[in-house]
Amino acid sequence: MEFHYHIEGGDFSRAGSASSEVKKILKQLNVDPRVIKRVVVALYEAEVNVVAHAHEGNMTVTLDPGSIEAVVEDKGPGIADIDLAMQEGYSTASPRVREMGFGAGMGLPNIKKNCDRLDIKSVVNAGTTVKMTTFFTG
Amino acid sequence: MQVKDIIQALQLTPRAGANGLDREISGGYVSDLLSDVMGHAREGQVWITIQAHKNVMAIASLKELAAVVLVRDRLPDEDTAAAANDESIPVLSTPLDAFEASGRLRDLLREG
């Protein structure tokens, strides 16, 4: 099963709506609530990253019997140093975004903690692809 | 303990989402950083914060929090209030600051 969502860059009023749709579907499919809780955190952070940093993006969620894979792909500034971006507390968010309580440098660490496999590929001035996999067992 | 049971002690005024006042409270979480709440708050907690914009409700809904308490008499933005009504998650204002509101909530939860 595969689901697609579009994410608009800069539109904070809609931030979280794709994650919310995925959550509803996972609940309907009776996925383990503990898995849903983790997936939702990772998806939300990835979605907000697109809204806060990129021009636009797409979320594709693939549901298999043993795992959930989510790919969030954006067109945007990219990440120059992924290791640095993974560090808790590091952020390039604008003052406006920080004032809202985002941009604390916790997004990517939250993603890492809440999925079993994380793969980030980025090209500066082109975009970023974040692939998150969560397994149902273990 | 339900959300309506903490109204008096925390000097709360319901601003939106009043149809969720019977939600059960499991605890509390205090933070103004959204990713901190996303990463660490747990289902059924009351979120005490000064942030009043709509993204607060996205998080409250995704994390299935019991309620949002806005400190120092902050009012929810219009779209925040609308989302609170849609999600049946109460948003309440208190004249107290975050320290005092948290202390009183903790006392209530300890007393059971």
gemmi code that builds the backbone of each chain (N, CA, C; Angstrom):
import gemmi

chains = {
    "A": [
        ("MET", (0.835, -1.196, 0.000), (0.000, 0.000, 0.000), (0.870, 1.247, 0.000)),
        ("GLU", (0.493, 2.228, -0.807), (1.325, 3.428, -0.894), (0.451, 4.683, -0.846)),
        ("PHE", (0.916, 5.673, -0.107), (0.155, 6.923, 0.024), (1.059, 8.106, -0.287)),
        ("HIS", (0.487, 9.101, -0.952), (1.281, 10.275, -1.347), (0.670, 11.564, -0.793)),
        ("TYR", (1.534, 12.446, -0.353), (1.063, 13.745, 0.145), (1.994, 14.840, -0.354)),
        ("HIS", (1.396, 15.990, -0.666), (2.205, 17.140, -1.067), (2.404, 18.049, 0.151)),
        ("ILE", (3.592, 18.622, 0.269), (3.881, 19.529, 1.384), (4.324, 20.871, 0.808)),
        ("GLU", (3.636, 21.925, 1.217), (3.943, 23.266, 0.715), (4.966, 23.942, 1.637)),
        ("GLY", (6.054, 24.430, 1.055), (7.062, 25.134, 1.854), (6.510, 26.449, 2.391)),
        ("GLY", (6.838, 26.774, 3.628), (6.460, 28.062, 4.205), (5.054, 28.148, 4.767)),
        ("ASP", (4.215, 27.143, 4.485), (2.820, 27.209, 4.935), (2.642, 26.505, 6.284)),
        ("PHE", (2.905, 27.248, 7.363), (2.840, 26.643, 8.696), (1.417, 26.302, 9.123)),
        ("SER", (0.427, 26.931, 8.474), (-0.949, 26.639, 8.879), (-1.334, 25.200, 8.523)),
        ("ARG", (-0.616, 24.602, 7.564), (-0.932, 23.231, 7.152), (0.090, 22.226, 7.678)),
        ("ALA", (1.102, 22.705, 8.400), (2.162, 21.802, 8.872), (1.592, 20.728, 9.777)),
        ("GLY", (1.875, 19.498, 9.473), (1.381, 18.385, 10.291), (0.192, 17.685, 9.670)),
        ("SER", (-0.393, 18.270, 8.619), (-1.614, 17.672, 8.068), (-1.326, 16.350, 7.359)),
        ("ALA", (-0.190, 16.250, 6.665), (0.150, 14.972, 6.017), (0.379, 13.894, 7.079)),
        ("SER", (1.127, 14.245, 8.125), (1.387, 13.286, 9.210), (0.081, 12.838, 9.860)),
        ("SER", (-0.832, 13.784, 10.002), (-2.118, 13.487, 10.614), (-2.926, 12.500, 9.754)),
        ("GLU", (-2.874, 12.688, 8.428), (-3.569, 11.760, 7.517), (-2.991, 10.349, 7.636)),
        ("VAL", (-1.659, 10.276, 7.672), (-1.004, 8.965, 7.780), (-1.399, 8.293, 9.090)),
        ("LYS", (-1.417, 9.091, 10.169), (-1.780, 8.537, 11.470), (-3.177, 7.915, 11.436)),
        ("LYS", (-4.123, 8.630, 10.804), (-5.497, 8.123, 10.710), (-5.531, 6.776, 9.997)),
        ("ILE", (-4.791, 6.693, 8.893), (-4.768, 5.450, 8.109), (-4.161, 4.307, 8.932)),
        ("LEU", (-3.053, 4.579, 9.607), (-2.386, 3.527, 10.395), (-3.298, 3.033, 11.517)),
        ("LYS", (-4.057, 3.961, 12.098), (-5.000, 3.572, 13.153), (-6.098, 2.674, 12.584)),
        ("GLN", (-6.625, 3.073, 11.419), (-7.681, 2.285, 10.773), (-7.197, 0.881, 10.451)),
        ("LEU", (-5.895, 0.778, 10.133), (-5.325, -0.520, 9.757), (-4.862, -1.312, 10.982)),
        ("ASN", (-5.181, -0.782, 12.165), (-4.844, -1.453, 13.429), (-3.351, -1.742, 13.596)),
        ("VAL", (-2.526, -0.823, 13.120), (-1.086, -0.934, 13.355), (-0.837, -0.733, 14.856)),
        ("ASP", (0.134, -1.437, 15.396), (0.512, -1.340, 16.810), (0.653, 0.135, 17.232)),
        ("PRO", (-0.114, 0.552, 18.266), (-0.077, 1.966, 18.692), (1.330, 2.470, 19.012)),
        ("ARG", (2.198, 1.578, 19.516), (3.570, 2.017, 19.839), (4.333, 2.380, 18.566)),
        ("VAL", (4.062, 1.629, 17.508), (4.696, 1.930, 16.220), (4.139, 3.245, 15.672)),
        ("ILE", (2.822, 3.394, 15.775), (2.194, 4.630, 15.277), (2.806, 5.843, 15.970)),
        ("LYS", (2.961, 5.763, 17.286), (3.504, 6.897, 18.055), (4.880, 7.299, 17.540)),
        ("ARG", (5.728, 6.306, 17.270), (7.082, 6.604, 16.784), (7.038, 7.178, 15.366)),
        ("VAL", (6.275, 6.524, 14.496), (6.203, 6.949, 13.103), (5.708, 8.393, 13.013)),
        ("VAL", (4.705, 8.703, 13.823), (4.104, 10.039, 13.779), (5.128, 11.127, 14.140)),
        ("VAL", (5.953, 10.867, 15.141), (6.978, 11.848, 15.533), (7.942, 12.082, 14.371)),
        ("ALA", (8.430, 10.989, 13.781), (9.391, 11.102, 12.682), (8.780, 11.818, 11.477)),
        ("LEU", (7.553, 11.439, 11.129), (6.887, 12.047, 9.970), (6.645, 13.537, 10.186)),
        ("TYR", (6.162, 13.880, 11.383), (5.864, 15.284, 11.665), (7.122, 16.137, 11.544)),
        ("GLU", (8.209, 15.662, 12.116), (9.452, 16.439, 12.068), (9.938, 16.597, 10.627)),
        ("ALA", (9.824, 15.533, 9.848), (10.252, 15.609, 8.446), (9.354, 16.580, 7.678)),
        ("GLU", (8.063, 16.542, 7.975), (7.115, 17.444, 7.313), (7.420, 18.902, 7.670)),
        ("VAL", (7.660, 19.161, 8.955), (7.951, 20.528, 9.391), (9.265, 21.022, 8.784)),
        ("ASN", (10.223, 20.129, 8.619), (11.482, 20.536, 7.986), (11.248, 21.066, 6.577)),
        ("VAL", (10.350, 20.420, 5.843), (10.028, 20.898, 4.492), (9.369, 22.275, 4.575)),
        ("VAL", (8.398, 22.398, 5.482), (7.676, 23.674, 5.625), (8.647, 24.801, 6.024)),
        ("ALA", (9.566, 24.492, 6.948), (10.447, 25.534, 7.491), (11.599, 25.880, 6.557)),
        ("HIS", (12.054, 24.920, 5.756), (13.284, 25.151, 5.001), (13.135, 25.104, 3.481)),
        ("ALA", (12.189, 24.315, 2.972), (12.174, 24.035, 1.529), (11.073, 24.813, 0.799)),
        ("HIS", (11.096, 24.732, -0.531), (10.056, 25.379, -1.349), (8.816, 24.499, -1.401)),
        ("GLU", (9.049, 23.210, -1.597), (7.938, 22.261, -1.609), (8.500, 20.859, -1.461)),
        ("GLY", (7.611, 19.922, -1.142), (8.075, 18.550, -0.989), (6.950, 17.559, -1.146)),
        ("ASN", (7.331, 16.287, -1.184), (6.352, 15.213, -1.264), (6.682, 14.135, -0.249)),
        ("MET", (5.621, 13.586, 0.338), (5.787, 12.487, 1.290), (5.160, 11.238, 0.683)),
        ("THR", (5.936, 10.175, 0.630), (5.412, 8.893, 0.154), (5.557, 7.873, 1.273)),
        ("VAL", (4.450, 7.285, 1.650), (4.466, 6.299, 2.727), (4.104, 4.938, 2.142)),
        ("THR", (4.984, 3.971, 2.343), (4.743, 2.617, 1.844), (4.580, 1.678, 3.027)),
        ("LEU", (3.452, 0.983, 3.004), (3.126, 0.089, 4.102), (3.273, -1.351, 3.644)),
        ("ASP", (4.182, -2.083, 4.282), (4.378, -3.506, 4.001), (3.951, -4.291, 5.239)),
        ("PRO", (3.806, -5.619, 5.104), (3.408, -6.403, 6.289), (4.375, -6.218, 7.464)),
        ("GLY", (5.646, -5.982, 7.191), (6.617, -5.916, 8.292), (7.162, -4.540, 8.604)),
        ("SER", (6.824, -3.548, 7.793), (7.447, -2.240, 8.022), (6.673, -1.092, 7.393)),
        ("ILE", (7.007, 0.107, 7.860), (6.518, 1.335, 7.234), (7.733, 2.088, 6.735)),
        ("GLU", (7.693, 2.458, 5.471), (8.783, 3.267, 4.924), (8.195, 4.597, 4.476)),
        ("ALA", (8.828, 5.684, 4.923), (8.369, 7.006, 4.517), (9.524, 7.750, 3.861)),
        ("VAL", (9.256, 8.296, 2.684), (10.271, 9.081, 1.987), (9.746, 10.503, 1.849)),
        ("VAL", (10.499, 11.451, 2.383), (10.131, 12.863, 2.249), (11.208, 13.530, 1.406)),
        ("GLU", (10.732, 14.027, 0.269), (11.640, 14.522, -0.748), (11.304, 15.987, -0.980)),
        ("ASP", (12.293, 16.873, -0.928), (11.946, 18.279, -1.145), (12.848, 18.961, -2.155)),
        ("LYS", (12.311, 20.069, -2.678), (13.115, 20.992, -3.475), (13.426, 22.166, -2.560)),
        ("GLY", (14.704, 22.414, -2.356), (15.043, 23.479, -1.418), (16.530, 23.705, -1.339)),
        ("PRO", (16.964, 24.318, -0.240), (18.374, 24.703, -0.123), (19.319, 23.530, 0.116)),
        ("GLY", (18.768, 22.376, 0.514), (19.635, 21.242, 0.827), (20.353, 21.432, 2.156)),
        ("ILE", (21.072, 20.398, 2.556), (21.828, 20.440, 3.818), (23.310, 20.301, 3.473)),
        ("ALA", (24.091, 21.326, 3.840), (25.515, 21.326, 3.470), (26.285, 20.259, 4.251)),
        ("ASP", (26.002, 20.153, 5.538), (26.747, 19.228, 6.394), (25.744, 18.405, 7.208)),
        ("ILE", (25.477, 17.205, 6.747), (24.428, 16.392, 7.374), (24.808, 15.992, 8.806)),
        ("ASP", (26.079, 15.678, 9.035), (26.507, 15.314, 10.398), (26.234, 16.451, 11.381)),
        ("LEU", (26.527, 17.661, 10.933), (26.289, 18.830, 11.775), (24.782, 19.009, 12.024)),
        ("ALA", (23.995, 18.827, 10.963), (22.540, 18.983, 11.085), (21.940, 17.950, 12.041)),
        ("MET", (22.583, 16.797, 12.154), (22.082, 15.742, 13.035), (22.345, 16.049, 14.508)),
        ("GLN", (23.241, 16.997, 14.773), (23.581, 17.316, 16.166), (22.441, 18.053, 16.856)),
        ("GLU", (22.108, 17.592, 18.056), (21.035, 18.216, 18.809), (21.411, 19.671, 19.106)),
        ("GLY", (20.509, 20.584, 18.810), (20.755, 21.995, 19.093), (21.218, 22.793, 17.889)),
        ("TYR", (21.651, 22.094, 16.826), (22.078, 22.829, 15.634), (20.874, 23.098, 14.744)),
        ("SER", (20.728, 24.346, 14.303), (19.607, 24.690, 13.438), (19.959, 25.866, 12.550)),
        ("THR", (19.383, 25.892, 11.349), (19.557, 27.045, 10.456), (18.230, 27.780, 10.283)),
        ("ALA", (17.285, 27.514, 11.171), (15.953, 28.108, 11.040), (15.995, 29.630, 11.211)),
        ("SER", (15.060, 30.310, 10.551), (14.979, 31.774, 10.606), (14.441, 32.226, 11.967)),
        ("PRO", (14.702, 33.501, 12.331), (14.168, 34.021, 13.599), (12.647, 33.871, 13.704)),
        ("ARG", (11.940, 34.046, 12.590), (10.475, 33.933, 12.612), (10.054, 32.515, 13.010)),
        ("VAL", (10.742, 31.541, 12.424), (10.436, 30.141, 12.710), (10.770, 29.809, 14.167)),
        ("ARG", (11.872, 30.376, 14.654), (12.281, 30.113, 16.049), (11.282, 30.708, 17.042)),
        ("GLU", (10.753, 31.872, 16.696), (9.790, 32.523, 17.576), (8.555, 31.655, 17.806)),
        ("MET", (8.238, 30.838, 16.802), (7.079, 29.952, 16.917), (7.381, 28.736, 17.795)),
        ("GLY", (8.642, 28.592, 18.174), (8.998, 27.439, 19.000), (9.578, 26.291, 18.198)),
        ("PHE", (9.759, 26.536, 16.878), (10.470, 25.561, 16.046), (11.947, 25.958, 16.029)),
        ("GLY", (12.750, 25.190, 15.288), (14.137, 25.593, 15.077), (15.009, 25.469, 16.303)),
        ("ALA", (14.697, 24.497, 17.171), (15.511, 24.273, 18.360), (16.611, 23.247, 18.091)),
        ("GLY", (16.687, 22.791, 16.845), (17.713, 21.806, 16.510), (17.400, 20.421, 17.060)),
        ("MET", (16.110, 20.113, 17.173), (15.712, 18.816, 17.727), (15.001, 17.941, 16.707)),
        ("GLY", (14.726, 18.486, 15.532), (13.928, 17.766, 14.538), (14.593, 16.500, 14.042)),
        ("LEU", (15.790, 16.640, 13.481), (16.477, 15.454, 12.952), (16.822, 14.446, 14.057)),
        ("PRO", (17.291, 14.906, 15.238), (17.487, 13.939, 16.321), (16.193, 13.195, 16.694)),
        ("ASN", (15.063, 13.913, 16.688), (13.772, 13.260, 16.949), (13.475, 12.190, 15.902)),
        ("ILE", (13.789, 12.509, 14.648), (13.547, 11.545, 13.567), (14.400, 10.302, 13.802)),
        ("LYS", (15.675, 10.525, 14.108), (16.597, 9.407, 14.292), (16.129, 8.471, 15.412)),
        ("LYS", (15.667, 9.088, 16.523), (15.217, 8.286, 17.663), (13.951, 7.494, 17.361)),
        ("ASN", (13.158, 7.993, 16.412), (11.842, 7.405, 16.210), (11.678, 6.593, 14.932)),
        ("CYS", (12.796, 6.241, 14.298), (12.711, 5.257, 13.227), (13.876, 4.281, 13.376)),
        ("ASP", (13.770, 3.131, 12.713), (14.799, 2.099, 12.879), (15.934, 2.272, 11.879)),
        ("ARG", (15.631, 2.886, 10.763), (16.643, 3.105, 9.747), (16.418, 4.485, 9.128)),
        ("LEU", (17.491, 5.253, 9.041), (17.365, 6.619, 8.521), (18.441, 6.862, 7.467)),
        ("ASP", (17.995, 7.367, 6.319), (18.940, 7.644, 5.248), (18.645, 9.043, 4.702)),
        ("ILE", (19.620, 9.931, 4.796), (19.424, 11.307, 4.324), (20.391, 11.580, 3.174)),
        ("LYS", (19.828, 12.038, 2.070), (20.664, 12.433, 0.938), (20.313, 13.877, 0.595)),
        ("SER", (21.334, 14.686, 0.367), (21.040, 16.088, 0.117), (22.015, 16.684, -0.883)),
        ("VAL", (21.486, 17.555, -1.730), (22.318, 18.305, -2.668), (22.040, 19.779, -2.423)),
        ("VAL", (23.098, 20.526, -2.099), (22.941, 21.951, -1.791), (22.342, 22.680, -3.002)),
        ("ASN", (21.390, 23.533, -2.703), (20.660, 24.309, -3.712), (19.779, 23.467, -4.633)),
        ("ALA", (19.538, 22.234, -4.258), (18.643, 21.389, -5.066), (17.558, 20.775, -4.169)),
        ("GLY", (17.961, 20.041, -3.149), (16.944, 19.463, -2.278), (17.469, 18.334, -1.417)),
        ("THR", (16.561, 17.817, -0.598), (16.918, 16.790, 0.381), (15.912, 15.647, 0.314)),
        ("THR", (16.427, 14.437, 0.467), (15.548, 13.267, 0.557), (15.822, 12.547, 1.876)),
        ("VAL", (14.766, 12.403, 2.658), (14.881, 11.728, 3.950), (14.069, 10.434, 3.872)),
        ("LYS", (14.753, 9.306, 4.079), (14.055, 8.010, 4.030), (14.064, 7.391, 5.418)),
        ("MET", (12.867, 7.111, 5.929), (12.730, 6.606, 7.295), (12.016, 5.260, 7.258)),
        ("THR", (12.587, 4.285, 7.920), (11.953, 2.964, 7.956), (11.730, 2.548, 9.407)),
        ("THR", (10.539, 2.053, 9.671), (10.220, 1.547, 11.007), (9.658, 0.134, 10.866)),
        ("PHE", (10.213, -0.790, 11.639), (9.769, -2.186, 11.579), (8.718, -2.453, 12.655)),
        ("PHE", (7.811, -3.389, 12.380), (6.725, -3.664, 13.310), (7.146, -4.529, 14.489)),
        ("THR", (8.179, -5.333, 14.302), (8.592, -6.212, 15.397), (9.925, -5.759, 15.959)),
        ("GLY", (10.193, -6.202, 17.207), (11.508, -5.954, 17.820), (11.645, -4.621, 18.470)),
    ],
    "B": [
        ("MET", (-8.562, 11.625, 36.814), (-8.812, 13.063, 36.813), (-9.030, 13.570, 35.384)),
        ("GLN", (-10.038, 14.394, 35.228), (-10.349, 14.916, 33.896), (-9.959, 16.400, 33.800)),
        ("VAL", (-9.931, 16.891, 32.569), (-9.514, 18.275, 32.348), (-10.393, 19.234, 33.163)),
        ("LYS", (-11.674, 18.955, 33.199), (-12.584, 19.869, 33.927), (-12.275, 19.930, 35.427)),
        ("ASP", (-11.610, 18.872, 35.942), (-11.312, 18.819, 37.374), (-10.132, 19.701, 37.787)),
        ("ILE", (-9.387, 20.240, 36.818), (-8.239, 21.089, 37.177), (-8.535, 22.569, 36.953)),
        ("ILE", (-9.743, 22.866, 36.468), (-10.089, 24.240, 36.090), (-9.948, 25.215, 37.259)),
        ("GLN", (-10.501, 24.812, 38.403), (-10.529, 25.732, 39.535), (-9.123, 25.998, 40.084)),
        ("ALA", (-8.376, 24.932, 40.329), (-7.058, 25.080, 40.965), (-6.064, 25.832, 40.080)),
        ("LEU", (-6.186, 25.663, 38.768), (-5.253, 26.340, 37.863), (-5.830, 27.666, 37.337)),
        ("GLN", (-6.982, 28.055, 37.863), (-7.653, 29.305, 37.467), (-7.847, 29.387, 35.947)),
        ("LEU", (-8.383, 28.300, 35.380), (-8.475, 28.192, 33.926), (-9.782, 28.755, 33.379)),
        ("THR", (-9.687, 29.363, 32.217), (-10.864, 29.744, 31.446), (-10.823, 28.980, 30.127)),
        ("PRO", (-11.814, 28.102, 29.894), (-11.839, 27.384, 28.611), (-12.021, 28.373, 27.460)),
        ("ARG", (-11.175, 28.254, 26.431), (-11.250, 29.156, 25.279), (-11.742, 28.454, 24.026)),
        ("ALA", (-11.513, 27.160, 23.944), (-11.962, 26.382, 22.775), (-11.870, 24.904, 23.114)),
        ("GLY", (-12.488, 24.089, 22.286), (-12.421, 22.638, 22.478), (-13.111, 22.163, 23.735)),
        ("ALA", (-14.147, 22.901, 24.172), (-14.811, 22.581, 25.433), (-15.476, 21.204, 25.401)),
        ("ASN", (-15.724, 20.683, 24.197), (-16.317, 19.340, 24.095), (-15.336, 18.234, 24.500)),
        ("GLY", (-14.092, 18.637, 24.827), (-13.113, 17.645, 25.280), (-12.764, 17.766, 26.751)),
        ("LEU", (-13.580, 18.501, 27.507), (-13.256, 18.748, 28.917), (-13.308, 17.497, 29.793)),
        ("ASP", (-13.889, 16.408, 29.244), (-13.909, 15.169, 30.030), (-12.746, 14.243, 29.655)),
        ("ARG", (-11.768, 14.745, 28.927), (-10.569, 13.939, 28.626), (-9.808, 13.626, 29.911)),
        ("GLU", (-9.300, 12.406, 29.983), (-8.546, 11.963, 31.155), (-7.124, 12.510, 31.120)),
        ("ILE", (-6.626, 12.926, 32.276), (-5.278, 13.477, 32.395), (-4.323, 12.422, 32.961)),
        ("SER", (-3.210, 12.220, 32.268), (-2.212, 11.248, 32.757), (-1.011, 11.949, 33.394)),
        ("GLY", (-0.872, 13.259, 33.135), (0.269, 13.996, 33.664), (0.376, 15.342, 32.984)),
        ("GLY", (1.549, 15.951, 33.071), (1.723, 17.256, 32.450), (3.065, 17.370, 31.757)),
        ("TYR", (3.175, 18.325, 30.844), (4.453, 18.608, 30.183), (4.548, 20.110, 29.957)),
        ("VAL", (5.700, 20.680, 30.285), (5.863, 22.127, 30.175), (6.993, 22.436, 29.209)),
        ("SER", (6.681, 23.112, 28.102), (7.726, 23.496, 27.159), (7.149, 24.455, 26.129)),
        ("ASP", (8.008, 25.350, 25.635), (7.611, 26.234, 24.544), (8.293, 25.841, 23.237)),
        ("LEU", (9.062, 24.770, 23.279), (9.726, 24.261, 22.072), (8.914, 23.097, 21.514)),
        ("LEU", (8.445, 23.261, 20.284), (7.499, 22.299, 19.736), (8.101, 20.908, 19.542)),
        ("SER", (9.354, 20.856, 19.112), (9.978, 19.546, 18.896), (10.272, 18.836, 20.214)),
        ("ASP", (10.449, 19.604, 21.272), (10.636, 19.017, 22.598), (9.354, 18.291, 23.003)),
        ("VAL", (8.220, 18.944, 22.790), (6.932, 18.336, 23.109), (6.681, 17.133, 22.199)),
        ("MET", (6.977, 17.315, 20.912), (6.781, 16.225, 19.941), (7.591, 14.999, 20.359)),
        ("GLY", (8.820, 15.233, 20.788), (9.707, 14.126, 21.113), (9.448, 13.503, 22.471)),
        ("HIS", (8.946, 14.283, 23.420), (8.943, 13.782, 24.801), (7.610, 13.768, 25.539)),
        ("ALA", (6.639, 14.536, 25.086), (5.342, 14.507, 25.779), (4.672, 13.151, 25.540)),
        ("ARG", (3.788, 12.781, 26.459), (3.099, 11.494, 26.317), (1.585, 11.694, 26.289)),
        ("GLU", (0.926, 10.694, 25.703), (-0.525, 10.697, 25.557), (-1.207, 11.053, 26.887)),
        ("GLY", (-2.206, 11.919, 26.820), (-3.001, 12.233, 28.002), (-2.423, 13.323, 28.890)),
        ("GLN", (-1.271, 13.855, 28.508), (-0.690, 14.914, 29.335), (-1.311, 16.279, 29.018)),
        ("VAL", (-1.264, 17.154, 30.011), (-1.671, 18.540, 29.819), (-0.407, 19.326, 29.436)),
        ("TRP", (-0.462, 20.015, 28.316), (0.694, 20.775, 27.828), (0.554, 22.226, 28.286)),
        ("ILE", (1.506, 22.663, 29.096), (1.515, 24.032, 29.602), (2.527, 24.834, 28.804)),
        ("THR", (2.074, 25.925, 28.158), (2.944, 26.667, 27.241), (2.475, 28.100, 27.055)),
        ("ILE", (3.351, 28.906, 26.450), (2.971, 30.275, 26.097), (2.677, 30.376, 24.594)),
        ("GLN", (2.975, 29.298, 23.860), (2.729, 29.291, 22.403), (1.232, 29.127, 22.131)),
        ("ALA", (0.679, 29.991, 21.286), (-0.777, 29.969, 21.079), (-1.167, 29.806, 19.609)),
        ("HIS", (-0.179, 29.500, 18.753), (-0.499, 29.392, 17.321), (-0.959, 27.978, 16.948)),
        ("LYS", (-1.433, 27.852, 15.719), (-2.152, 26.648, 15.304), (-1.317, 25.369, 15.365)),
        ("ASN", (-0.010, 25.506, 15.188), (0.840, 24.312, 15.188), (0.800, 23.583, 16.530)),
        ("VAL", (0.469, 24.325, 17.574), (0.313, 23.716, 18.899), (-0.770, 22.629, 18.847)),
        ("MET", (-1.837, 22.914, 18.106), (-2.934, 21.940, 18.028), (-2.555, 20.731, 17.177)),
        ("ALA", (-1.728, 20.966, 16.146), (-1.270, 19.826, 15.336), (-0.518, 18.852, 16.230)),
        ("ILE", (0.331, 19.392, 17.094), (1.109, 18.537, 17.994), (0.211, 17.901, 19.054)),
        ("ALA", (-0.676, 18.706, 19.633), (-1.582, 18.178, 20.663), (-2.407, 17.015, 20.107)),
        ("SER", (-2.810, 17.141, 18.852), (-3.613, 16.096, 18.226), (-2.768, 14.863, 17.911)),
        ("LEU", (-1.601, 15.076, 17.289), (-0.745, 13.935, 16.929), (-0.304, 13.167, 18.173)),
        ("LYS", (-0.051, 13.890, 19.272), (0.417, 13.245, 20.505), (-0.747, 12.820, 21.410)),
        ("GLU", (-1.972, 13.146, 21.007), (-3.175, 12.827, 21.791), (-3.066, 13.337, 23.221)),
        ("LEU", (-2.710, 14.622, 23.333), (-2.617, 15.261, 24.648), (-4.023, 15.538, 25.181)),
        ("ALA", (-4.132, 15.705, 26.505), (-5.450, 15.903, 27.115), (-5.942, 17.334, 26.921)),
        ("ALA", (-5.011, 18.313, 27.007), (-5.411, 19.717, 26.908), (-4.171, 20.583, 26.742)),
        ("VAL", (-4.418, 21.831, 26.302), (-3.349, 22.820, 26.214), (-3.695, 23.954, 27.167)),
        ("VAL", (-2.776, 24.283, 28.066), (-2.978, 25.407, 28.979), (-2.058, 26.545, 28.563)),
        ("LEU", (-2.660, 27.682, 28.230), (-1.898, 28.863, 27.825), (-1.692, 29.744, 29.050)),
        ("VAL", (-0.428, 30.022, 29.346), (-0.120, 30.758, 30.576), (-0.171, 32.267, 30.362)),
        ("ARG", (-0.196, 33.008, 31.480), (-0.185, 34.459, 31.491), (-1.272, 35.059, 30.584)),
        ("ASP", (-2.436, 34.404, 30.659), (-3.630, 34.914, 29.963), (-3.511, 35.009, 28.449)),
        ("ARG", (-2.641, 34.216, 27.870), (-2.569, 34.177, 26.403), (-3.881, 33.627, 25.838)),
        ("LEU", (-4.250, 34.130, 24.683), (-5.448, 33.634, 24.010), (-5.022, 32.839, 22.778)),
        ("PRO", (-5.762, 31.771, 22.467), (-5.428, 31.025, 21.249), (-5.701, 31.871, 20.010)),
        ("ASP", (-4.864, 31.744, 18.975), (-5.168, 32.364, 17.685), (-6.501, 31.796, 17.195)),
        ("GLU", (-7.134, 32.514, 16.270), (-8.442, 32.081, 15.782), (-8.393, 30.671, 15.189)),
        ("ASP", (-7.359, 30.415, 14.374), (-7.271, 29.080, 13.751), (-6.872, 28.001, 14.768)),
        ("THR", (-6.205, 28.419, 15.834), (-5.895, 27.482, 16.924), (-7.194, 27.036, 17.582)),
        ("ALA", (-8.060, 28.010, 17.869), (-9.347, 27.717, 18.506), (-10.204, 26.814, 17.622)),
        ("ALA", (-10.191, 27.094, 16.317), (-10.981, 26.269, 15.392), (-10.469, 24.837, 15.392)),
        ("ALA", (-9.152, 24.676, 15.383), (-8.572, 23.327, 15.391), (-8.894, 22.613, 16.701)),
        ("ALA", (-8.878, 23.363, 17.808), (-9.195, 22.776, 19.113), (-10.629, 22.236, 19.121)),
        ("ASN", (-11.538, 22.992, 18.524), (-12.930, 22.540, 18.438), (-13.056, 21.296, 17.563)),
        ("ASP", (-12.357, 21.309, 16.419), (-12.399, 20.155, 15.509), (-11.869, 18.896, 16.176)),
        ("GLU", (-10.797, 19.061, 16.953), (-10.120, 17.903, 17.543), (-10.678, 17.529, 18.917)),
        ("SER", (-11.582, 18.371, 19.440), (-12.105, 18.184, 20.806), (-10.983, 18.108, 21.835)),
        ("ILE", (-9.979, 18.961, 21.636), (-8.910, 19.076, 22.637), (-9.018, 20.471, 23.238)),
        ("PRO", (-9.321, 20.567, 24.558), (-9.538, 21.878, 25.152), (-8.276, 22.740, 25.180)),
        ("VAL", (-8.476, 24.035, 24.894), (-7.434, 25.041, 25.099), (-7.963, 25.977, 26.177)),
        ("LEU", (-7.173, 26.137, 27.252), (-7.624, 26.947, 28.380), (-6.556, 27.969, 28.739)),
        ("SER", (-6.993, 29.141, 29.170), (-6.047, 30.182, 29.581), (-6.001, 30.275, 31.094)),
        ("THR", (-4.814, 30.615, 31.612), (-4.678, 30.884, 33.040), (-3.886, 32.171, 33.229)),
        ("PRO", (-4.232, 32.944, 34.268), (-3.415, 34.139, 34.555), (-2.068, 33.759, 35.168)),
        ("LEU", (-1.935, 32.496, 35.638), (-0.704, 32.053, 36.302), (0.440, 31.938, 35.295)),
        ("ASP", (1.677, 31.935, 35.804), (2.810, 31.642, 34.931), (3.034, 30.135, 34.887)),
        ("ALA", (3.966, 29.705, 34.031), (4.150, 28.267, 33.798), (4.584, 27.541, 35.073)),
        ("PHE", (5.432, 28.183, 35.870), (5.916, 27.566, 37.110), (4.752, 27.278, 38.066)),
        ("GLU", (3.953, 28.313, 38.296), (2.843, 28.191, 39.244), (1.787, 27.201, 38.729)),
        ("ALA", (1.467, 27.289, 37.441), (0.456, 26.384, 36.874), (0.924, 24.931, 36.978)),
        ("SER", (2.205, 24.684, 36.665), (2.744, 23.320, 36.736), (2.721, 22.801, 38.161)),
        ("GLY", (3.102, 23.656, 39.116), (3.126, 23.255, 40.514), (1.755, 22.831, 40.987)),
        ("ARG", (0.772, 23.609, 40.604), (-0.592, 23.279, 41.052), (-1.094, 21.992, 40.402)),
        ("LEU", (-0.753, 21.801, 39.134), (-1.173, 20.574, 38.451), (-0.516, 19.362, 39.111)),
        ("ARG", (0.754, 19.496, 39.433), (1.483, 18.390, 40.067), (0.869, 18.064, 41.439)),
        ("ASP", (0.533, 19.094, 42.187), (-0.110, 18.873, 43.488), (-1.418, 18.097, 43.314)),
        ("LEU", (-2.220, 18.502, 42.335), (-3.505, 17.837, 42.101), (-3.300, 16.371, 41.747)),
        ("LEU", (-2.322, 16.113, 40.868), (-2.088, 14.746, 40.409), (-1.566, 13.877, 41.549)),
        ("ARG", (-0.781, 14.466, 42.460), (-0.257, 13.723, 43.615), (-1.380, 13.362, 44.575)),
        ("GLU", (-2.281, 14.329, 44.784), (-3.404, 14.078, 45.691), (-4.332, 13.030, 45.093)),
        ("GLY", (-4.282, 12.891, 43.748), (-5.136, 11.922, 43.043), (-6.538, 12.441, 42.965)),
    ],
}
model = gemmi.Model(1)
for chain_id, residues in chains.items():
    chain = gemmi.Chain(chain_id)
    for i, (resn, *xyz) in enumerate(residues, 1):
        res = gemmi.Residue()
        res.name, res.seqid = resn, gemmi.SeqId(i, " ")
        for name, pos in zip(("N", "CA", "C"), xyz):
            atom = gemmi.Atom()
            atom.name, atom.element = name, gemmi.Element(name[0])
            atom.pos, atom.b_iso = gemmi.Position(*pos), 0.0
            res.add_atom(atom)
        chain.add_residue(res)
    model.add_chain(chain)
structure = gemmi.Structure()
structure.add_model(model)
structure.setup_entities()
